[in-house]
Amino acid sequence: MKETYTEKDGVLYNSKGDAVFTEEMKKDYTLLVPNMCSVHFTMLVGYFGSLGYNVDLLRETDTKSVAEFGLRFVHNDTCYPAILVIGELLRAVFSGKYDTHRIALVISQTGGGCRASNYMFLLKKALKKADLAYIPVLSFNFAGLDQQPGFKFGFKHYTEMIKAVVYGDLITHLKNQCEPYELKKGETQALVDRWTASLAEELTDRKKMTPEYMTQNYRKICDSFAAIGLSDIKKPKVGIVGEIYVKCAPLGNNNLERFLVENGAEVCAPGLMNFLLYCFYGNVARYHLYGEGWLKYKVTSYLINKFQKLEYIVQDVLRDYPQFRNFSTFDECHEMIEGIISEGVDMGEGWFLPAEVMELIHDGVNNIVLTQPFGCLPNHIVAKGIMKKVREIYPDANLVAVDYDASASKVNQENRLRLLLANAKDPNEIPVIPQ
């Protein structure tokens, strides 16, 4: 059915009563984007800019203030990431920095049963509550949800964005292995910033998106990080898994990575690429288990194979740099859940969370933080449910679940992390017990 529009006070609304973002708005509207993975999102924002969008990536650091602002518009029984994401966006709207008649808000949707698919509707409800329903809300997703006339992406665009994710994973992977040991403080972050800015400009140049050119870039990136002067002090490696937002966003986990580094640990955080492939994989699992959706199964399998080839290339490149730890591809992670959990458990992070736990342990990282946001029922069930099984298989696994929500005590969170560090069990590393 063809969409119908109505105009009121100079604003175009669709049949659902939502403000419409038109093609003409691209030139003078600013898109506000909440942050999650700083390296990845900075490149993606640069990519959006090359397509003609004016994008501002929000970089809030005060978790408590953002949570309090979010609770003004979102009920406190809603999942914690929703409270933070909506709080960050609305705090920017009310900051006075932007003309509210010249902004649009961008929010991601997974398309699954997770509440992340409902953030968009919660945000629209919050805008109506604040008499700001004229601000368009744009959905960024891979499932064709809530499309807007002026905010559309094709397969070519998504392919280029996937390549940005692979770059982001590699840069973050190397950063985490260098920063705790750098002899010249700040050198690693400066390198991260340089590569992030440079690659953001390359994403729309098709000549620079070929596998051959990207492989050269992977080697250049590895060479540059390999040139950083590092100390030979051994530190305990601590992995981070959990719900995707709280795992990745400093705003969501009270700067967990910084806390661990400052307290003598090396952070090991699996990348974003495998999570995206996990989201795609739901169609494959449903076909395997129930015989449903043959066409979706074939298309999704093709995309997973296509995008996973990028991981294979990076993996091959990293083998030439033995000083750096390599990472597992999606297929390898999927194989690790055998005997632990079914691939049919795909709500929220589902089987992918224990897969990341197993990936880290197979990689020699026995100390793992499982970040759990309030309101994420699948995450709580899967994360805590597999801990006993993992310990049965790997008695040296040092696991700790840390809850994050608007009322959680930061002191209690940090005390649990200190206990994890004090119990670090890797015999090849020197546990650093924070004072």
Buried (B, 14 or more C-beta within 10 A) or exposed (E): EEEEEEEEEEBBBBEEEBBBBBEEBBEEBBBBBBBBBBBBBBBBBBBBBBEEBBBBBBEBEEBEEBBBBBBBBBEBEBBBBBBBBBBBBBBBBBEEEBEEEEBBBBBBBBBBBBBBBBBBEBBBBBBBEBEBBBBBBBBBBBEEEBEBBBBEBEEEBEBBBBBBBBBBBBBBBBBBBBBBBBEEEEBBEEBBEEBBEBBBBBBBEEEBBEEEBBBEBBBEBBEBBBEBEBEEEBBBBBBBBBBBBBBBBBBBBBBBBEBBBEBBBBBBBBBBBBBBBBBBBBBBBBBEEEEEBEEBBEEBBEBBEEBBEBBEBBBEBBEEBEEBBBBBBBBBBBEBBEEBBEBBBBBBBBBBBBBBBBBBBEBEBBBBBBBBBBBBEBBBBBBEBBBEEBEEEBEEBBBBBBBBBBEBEEEEBBEBBBEBBEBBEBEEBEBBEBE
